[in-house]
Every structure is written in structure tokens, then in C-alpha cells.
Amino acid sequence: MSDVVVIGAGIAGIQAALDIAGHGITVHLVEREPSIGGHMAQLDKTFPTNDCSMCILSPKMVDVSRHPNIKIYTLAEVESIEGEVGHFKVTIQQHPRYIDMDACTGCGDCIQVCPVEVYNRFDAGIGVRKAIYKPHPQAVPDRVVKDPEHCIECGLCYDSCGPEAILREDTEKEIVIDAASIVITTGYSVFDTREKSQFGHLRLPDVITSLELERMINASGPTGGHIRRLSDGKEPTSIVFVQCVGSRDMSINRPYCSCVCCMQAIKNAMLIKEKHPEIDITICYMDIRTYGKGYEEYFERAKGLGVRFIRGMPSDVLPDRNGMTMQVENTETAEVQVLHPDLVVLSIGIGPADSTTGLAQRFCLHQEETGFIKPVNDAVDTVATIRPGIYVAGTVTAPRDIPDSVASGGSAAMRAYIDAIRTGST
């Protein structure tokens, strides 16, 4: 039997790796971040069951780390893929972590003494992290990483580390793997709200994105699960969700629905209502798309909790003496309504990961006009690519929710497994 390389360790990549490794094949799981888990690790709950996101994801992450047939490469990127199905040569560039992975215990003593605080991308900017850090408490591998860009070399982390696991110098490593097949699950990136400046994100402190809200209401997040206005730290009395920000918009080459935004907004509105029934919540939408099993019932539950839905896209979000004001035409009644929210949440769309174009060019794969990787046939074969032996899964080909990403990961895994079996038998 031959090895398989899985590029990207979000939920789709994790599922693909577990499925392939379960058949006795060695899997090399490559992730550019310090921890596996992807975007799902940032979420608070999952719809439509409201189960804890990490309660689902974390056991899978642990299974990956303990599986004898899975080798994890974090802070790593695939530089090139040469050869053909059954005989690929995959070159991986592993970036320095400045940590002795064998010596580090993940205790976090070095984090406690570090005096440097910087923007925390995992918390979507709501919180901060240190110059030496773990991305989140459930990180896999359970090791710290030193950020050389922001480290001031004060020496406190070296003194506090009993195992002396922190390295003053480290270098990039090149790893070459022979593989029968490859599965690409590099995920998505969220919409840059600067392209929709009328909503005031990054200009008005109380306009936040749906991802920022996820980190805010997460009990392990920077606010301890308490929803707060960023301007004054107070609990808002009214919240407006604005849907389709960066989705279904021809002017920015995003004609597609991002698939998850409606349900994510409904979920977060319900979670807030259950804890704070006194908060007035309005969702402004173009169309509510609740297509999955149990999703429509979930929508009805939200309305039963008092969440208000207005069919219409708001105009500019403007500051006023009492906070913010915005107008929206209810297209069902032709009534123009003026809203005065304490907090505005932009339900931002998802698009191809930032690395997708470069990846497609290096690996000779086709892209859609929207930037997603194009499979051979959207209707018949959604995981095969124009290059035999390279498969795609999850949101690298289109927006998907978690169940669909898991299913596509499993589908790609089986195709990669068949290639590995055929190669091993010849």
C-alpha cells in the first residue's frame, strides 16, 4: 500500500484522514496553522442541534493525534506536487515553530510570563494573544508556538520553561513524501468587509462580523461568553443582523449563496435570546435559506422566541447621538423602517481560502470564476479534479456547512484509498 497526503486539517481534512488511516494506509496531514481544527474550532455551537462545536471536533482532533497511521505536519505548506496518480512526489515546507516538540509539555508557563500582547486572529480580533502562545486551549498538537515577528527576546519565556523547550533559533525544513494520491481540503476565507464600507465595520466599534460574534458568545472566548458592545463594554439592548454581506452580490464577483449564513445568524440570535430574552433582535434578509434537515423547524423556533425578521437589505449604518441608525425597506410590506441598534452583526459570506489561487496554479488545477477549485463534474463527480489522483473536499470547491463538509471529506477519502490500494497491488 502507498501513502496519501491530505492538505488542510479542518473538519473535512480530519474526516478524510481518519477514514483513510482507518483502512491501514499512512496519511500525511498537512496544516499551515499551528493547530489542526480549522474554522470549526472558532465556533460556539452548531446548528440545528446547538451542540458544542468543540465537543464534536475535539474528539476527532485527538483521534487524529493518536492514530498510528496519521502523521501531522503543522505550520507547513505544500510547495509542489510532481508525478502522476500512484506516484506523486509531494514537497512540504515546514516553517519554524521555535519550540522543541519533544520537550514541550504544553504547560503554558511561558505564556503567563510573556509581556507582549498582539492581535489574536483566532479570536477574530476580539481578544489578544501573547508573542508565545497556543491558538486555543484544545490545540492539537498541544504545544506552544513562538511568534518571531512580535517576540522582543526579553528572555522570560526561556527562564520559565523547565524542560528548556523554547529555541532561540530555528529553521525551515523541507520534507519530501511519496504518495499514491492527494486530498485537498484547504477550506475557506471570510469576506473582507472593507469591500462593503457602507456598513461601517472597522469604522464603527459596534459593527461586528458573524465570526467576531461567535468568539464573543463562546464561553472560552475573550469575553467569557458575554455579549458586549465594543465601544463601552455594556450589554446591548437591541441587535440587528444583516444578511448576505459578501454573498449573492454580482458587484464583487460573489454571485453565490454562502450556504451557512442564514442558519448561523438564526442560531446566534436564538442563543442570545435564550440567555437574554429582553434583548430585541432583528434579522434583515434577502431570502431565508433553511434547506437542510430540521433547518426550517429551527427557523420557526427562532420566530417563536421573538426574533424578528425583515425582508430587505439595509442602507448605510450611520452613527447618531444614541448609537447607530439604519434604514431598511421591508419588501413584503413596502414600509421603510428606521432601526436604532446598539449592536450590528454582519453575516459575512465565505469564499476561497487566500492560498487557493496559488495552489491551483502550482498543482495545475482548474478554478471557477469565483475562485473555488473546479471539480470534474459538479453534478456527477464532485471530488475528482482534472488531475487524476488529486481530490478535493469541503469548502475548497464551494460553500458548505459542517455535515456536508464531513460527507465530502469521506467521499474524497474513499477515492484516495482506492488509488492507494491499486498502487500497492501493482
C-alpha positions in Angstrom: 0.0 0.0 0.0 1.1 3.6 -0.6 0.7 6.8 1.4 -1.9 9.6 1.0 -1.3 13.3 1.6 -4.2 15.4 2.9 -3.7 19.1 2.6 -5.7 21.1 5.1 -6.8 19.9 8.5 -10.2 21.4 9.0 -13.2 19.2 9.7 -13.2 17.9 6.1 -9.4 17.1 6.1 -9.7 15.5 9.6 -12.5 13.3 8.4 -10.7 12.3 5.2 -7.5 11.5 7.2 -9.4 9.3 9.7 -11.3 7.4 7.1 -8.1 6.7 5.0 -6.0 5.8 8.0 -8.7 3.5 9.3 -8.0 1.2 6.3 -4.4 0.8 7.3 -2.9 3.4 5.0 -0.4 6.0 6.2 -1.8 9.6 5.9 0.3 12.7 6.0 -1.9 15.6 7.2 -0.5 19.0 6.3 -1.8 22.2 8.0 -0.5 25.7 7.7 -1.7 26.8 11.1 -0.1 25.9 14.4 -3.1 23.6 15.2 -5.4 21.4 13.3 -9.2 22.0 13.5 -9.8 24.9 11.0 -12.6 27.3 11.3 -14.9 24.9 13.2 -12.7 25.4 16.3 -13.7 29.1 16.3 -17.4 28.4 16.5 -19.5 28.3 19.7 -22.4 25.9 18.8 -23.5 24.0 15.7 -27.0 24.1 14.1 -29.6 22.8 14.2 -28.9 20.9 17.5 -27.0 23.7 19.3 -24.4 21.1 20.2 -21.0 22.5 21.4 -18.7 22.8 18.3 -15.6 21.7 20.1 -17.5 18.8 21.7 -17.8 17.4 18.2 -14.5 18.5 16.8 -12.1 18.0 19.7 -12.5 14.1 20.0 -11.8 13.9 16.2 -8.7 16.1 16.7 -7.5 13.8 19.5 -8.2 10.7 17.4 -6.0 12.2 14.6 -3.2 12.9 17.0 -3.2 9.4 18.5 -3.8 7.4 15.3 -0.7 5.3 14.4 -1.3 5.8 10.7 -1.5 9.6 10.7 1.5 12.0 10.7 0.7 15.6 11.4 2.7 18.5 9.9 1.6 21.9 11.3 2.9 25.3 10.3 3.5 23.5 7.0 2.6 24.1 3.3 2.8 22.0 0.2 5.2 23.7 -2.2 4.9 21.3 -5.2 3.3 18.2 -6.4 5.1 16.2 -9.2 4.3 13.0 -10.9 1.0 11.2 -11.5 -1.6 9.1 -9.8 0.1 6.4 -7.8 3.5 8.0 -7.9 3.3 11.6 -6.6 6.2 13.4 -5.2 5.0 16.0 -2.6 7.3 18.6 -1.3 6.3 20.2 2.0 7.9 23.3 3.5 7.6 23.3 7.3 8.0 26.7 8.9 9.9 27.1 12.2 8.0 26.9 15.4 10.9 27.8 17.7 9.8 25.0 20.0 11.3 21.6 20.7 8.2 19.5 20.0 9.5 16.5 22.0 10.5 18.5 25.1 7.5 20.9 25.2 4.7 19.8 27.5 2.2 22.5 26.6 2.0 23.6 30.2 1.7 27.3 29.3 4.1 28.7 31.9 5.9 30.7 29.1 2.6 32.2 28.0 2.0 33.5 31.5 5.2 35.4 31.8 5.3 36.9 28.2 4.7 40.7 28.4 3.8 41.1 24.7 0.1 41.2 23.6 -0.8 41.3 19.9 -3.9 40.8 17.6 -5.4 37.3 18.0 -6.5 36.1 14.6 -8.2 33.0 16.2 -10.4 35.4 18.3 -11.1 37.4 15.1 -9.5 40.5 16.8 -11.9 40.5 19.7 -9.1 39.3 22.0 -5.3 39.3 22.1 -2.6 36.7 22.4 1.0 36.7 23.6 4.1 36.5 21.4 4.4 32.9 22.6 1.0 31.2 22.6 -1.3 28.3 21.9 -4.0 29.1 19.4 -6.7 27.8 21.8 -7.0 25.5 24.8 -7.8 22.4 22.8 -5.0 22.9 20.3 -3.5 19.8 18.6 -0.6 19.3 18.9 -0.8 20.6 22.4 2.3 22.7 22.1 3.1 26.4 22.1 4.4 28.4 19.2 6.7 31.4 19.3 5.9 34.3 17.0 9.3 35.7 16.0 7.7 38.8 14.4 6.4 40.1 17.7 8.8 38.5 20.2 11.1 41.1 21.8 13.5 38.4 23.2 13.1 39.6 26.7 14.2 36.1 27.9 11.4 35.5 30.4 10.0 32.5 28.5 13.4 30.8 28.4 13.8 31.2 32.2 10.2 29.9 32.9 10.5 26.8 30.8 11.5 23.9 32.9 12.1 21.4 30.0 14.0 24.2 28.1 11.9 23.5 25.1 12.0 27.1 23.7 14.5 27.5 20.9 16.3 30.8 20.3 16.9 29.8 16.7 15.0 27.5 14.3 15.0 26.9 10.5 12.6 25.9 7.8 12.6 22.2 6.9 11.8 20.6 3.6 10.0 17.2 3.6 9.5 15.1 0.5 6.8 12.4 0.6 5.9 9.7 -2.0 2.2 9.4 -2.2 -0.3 7.5 -4.3 -3.0 10.2 -4.1 -3.7 13.6 -2.6 -6.8 15.1 -1.0 -7.1 18.9 -0.9 -9.3 20.4 1.9 -7.8 23.9 2.3 -11.1 25.4 3.4 -12.3 29.0 3.0 -11.7 32.6 4.0 -14.3 35.0 5.2 -15.4 38.1 3.3 -13.4 41.3 3.8 -15.9 43.8 5.0 -13.9 46.7 3.7 -15.4 46.0 0.3 -18.8 47.0 1.8 -17.8 50.1 3.6 -21.4 51.4 3.9 -21.9 49.1 6.9 -19.1 50.7 8.9 -17.2 47.7 10.1 -13.7 48.7 11.5 -15.0 52.3 11.5 -17.9 51.9 14.0 -16.9 49.9 17.0 -20.3 48.4 17.5 -20.5 46.9 14.0 -19.0 43.4 14.2 -18.9 40.3 11.9 -20.6 37.0 12.5 -17.2 35.4 13.2 -16.5 38.1 15.8 -19.8 37.4 17.4 -19.0 33.6 17.5 -15.9 34.4 19.5 -17.8 36.8 21.8 -20.5 34.4 22.8 -18.2 31.4 23.1 -17.6 30.6 26.8 -13.9 30.0 26.2 -13.6 33.3 24.1 -12.1 36.6 25.2 -15.4 37.9 26.8 -16.2 34.6 28.6 -19.4 34.2 26.6 -20.8 37.6 27.5 -22.1 39.7 24.6 -20.8 43.2 24.9 -20.6 46.4 22.9 -17.0 47.1 22.0 -17.4 50.8 22.4 -18.3 50.8 26.1 -18.4 47.2 27.3 -22.1 47.3 28.0 -24.6 44.7 27.1 -26.7 45.7 24.1 -30.4 46.2 24.3 -31.0 45.7 20.6 -29.1 43.8 17.9 -29.6 43.8 14.1 -28.2 41.1 11.9 -27.5 42.0 8.3 -27.5 39.0 5.9 -25.7 38.4 2.6 -22.8 40.7 3.3 -20.3 39.3 0.7 -22.8 36.8 -0.8 -25.2 36.9 -3.7 -23.6 40.1 -4.9 -22.6 40.4 -8.5 -20.8 43.7 -7.9 -18.0 42.0 -6.0 -18.0 38.7 -8.1 -19.8 36.8 -5.4 -23.0 35.6 -7.1 -23.3 32.5 -4.9 -25.0 31.9 -1.6 -22.6 31.2 1.2 -24.8 28.4 2.4 -24.3 28.8 6.2 -25.0 32.5 6.9 -28.8 32.3 7.4 -28.6 29.4 9.8 -25.6 30.9 11.6 -27.5 34.1 12.2 -30.6 32.3 13.4 -28.5 30.1 15.7 -26.7 33.0 17.3 -30.0 35.0 17.6 -31.6 32.1 19.4 -28.6 31.6 21.7 -28.7 35.3 22.7 -32.5 35.2 23.1 -32.3 32.1 25.4 -29.9 33.9 27.7 -31.2 37.4 27.3 -34.9 37.4 26.3 -35.0 41.1 26.9 -32.7 41.9 24.0 -34.5 43.0 20.9 -33.2 41.1 17.9 -33.9 41.7 14.2 -32.6 39.8 11.2 -32.6 41.7 7.9 -32.5 39.3 5.0 -33.0 38.9 1.2 -34.2 35.3 1.4 -34.0 32.9 4.3 -32.4 29.7 3.0 -33.1 26.8 5.5 -32.6 23.9 3.2 -31.3 21.1 5.5 -32.9 18.5 7.7 -34.5 20.2 10.7 -33.5 23.7 9.5 -37.0 25.0 8.7 -38.2 23.9 12.2 -35.1 25.7 13.6 -36.2 28.9 11.8 -39.7 28.6 13.3 -38.2 28.1 16.8 -36.4 31.4 16.4 -39.6 33.2 15.5 -41.2 31.6 18.5 -38.5 33.1 20.7 -39.3 36.6 19.5 -36.6 37.0 16.8 -38.0 39.5 14.2 -37.3 39.0 10.5 -37.4 41.9 8.0 -37.2 41.0 4.3 -34.9 43.8 3.0 -31.3 44.9 2.7 -30.4 47.9 5.0 -28.8 51.0 3.7 -25.8 52.6 5.4 -25.1 52.2 9.1 -24.7 55.7 10.5 -23.6 56.9 13.9 -26.0 59.2 15.9 -26.2 60.6 19.4 -27.8 57.5 20.8 -25.6 55.0 19.0 -26.4 53.9 15.4 -29.2 54.3 12.9 -30.1 52.4 9.7 -33.0 52.3 7.3 -34.4 49.2 5.6 -37.3 48.8 3.3 -39.5 45.8 4.2 -40.1 44.4 0.7 -43.1 42.4 1.9 -44.9 45.5 3.1 -43.2 48.3 1.2 -42.7 50.0 4.5 -39.4 51.8 5.2 -38.3 51.2 8.8 -35.7 53.1 10.8 -33.7 50.9 13.2 -31.6 52.1 16.1 -29.5 49.1 17.1 -26.9 49.0 19.9 -25.0 46.3 18.0 -24.9 45.4 14.3 -23.8 41.9 13.2 -22.7 41.5 9.6 -23.3 37.9 8.4 -20.2 37.7 6.2 -20.0 35.3 3.3 -17.3 32.7 2.7 -15.1 32.4 -0.3 -12.0 30.5 -1.4 -9.0 30.5 1.0 -6.4 33.1 0.3 -4.0 30.4 -0.8 -6.4 28.8 -3.3 -5.3 30.6 -6.5 -1.6 29.9 -5.9 -2.4 26.3 -5.0 -4.4 25.8 -8.2 -1.6 27.3 -10.3 1.1 25.2 -8.7 -0.8 22.0 -8.9 -2.4 22.6 -12.4 -6.0 22.6 -11.2 -8.9 24.5 -12.7 -10.7 27.2 -10.8 -14.3 28.5 -11.0 -14.7 32.2 -11.9 -15.4 32.8 -8.2 -12.1 31.3 -7.3 -13.1 27.9 -5.9 -11.4 24.8 -7.2 -13.4 23.3 -10.0 -14.2 19.5 -9.8 -14.5 17.4 -12.9 -18.3 17.4 -12.8 -20.4 19.4 -10.3 -23.4 17.0 -10.8 -21.7 13.6 -11.1 -18.2 13.7 -9.5 -17.7 16.5 -7.0 -14.4 15.3 -5.6 -12.2 14.4 -8.6 -10.2 17.1 -10.3 -8.8 17.5 -13.8 -5.6 15.9 -12.5 -6.1 12.2 -11.8 -5.2 11.2 -8.2 -5.9 14.7 -6.7 -9.2 15.0 -5.0 -11.0 18.0 -3.4 -13.4 18.1 -0.4 -15.1 20.6 1.9 -15.3 24.3 1.2 -12.4 24.3 -1.3 -14.9 23.7 -4.1 -18.0 25.6 -2.8 -19.5 26.9 0.4 -20.7 24.0 2.6 -21.9 23.5 6.2 -20.3 21.1 8.6 -22.3 17.9 7.7 -21.8 18.4 4.0 -18.0 19.1 4.5 -17.7 15.9 6.6 -19.6 13.9 3.9 -17.4 15.3 1.1 -14.3 14.5 3.1 -15.4 10.9 3.4 -16.1 10.7 -0.3 -12.7 12.0 -1.3 -11.1 9.7 1.2 -12.6 6.6 -0.4 -11.3 7.7 -3.8 -7.8 8.3 -2.4 -8.0 4.9 -0.7 -8.8 3.1 -3.9 -5.8 4.8 -5.6 -3.5 3.7 -2.7 -4.8 0.1 -2.9 -4.2 -0.1 -6.6 -0.7 1.3 -6.3 0.2 -1.1 -3.5 -1.1 -4.1 -5.5 1.0 -3.3 -8.6 
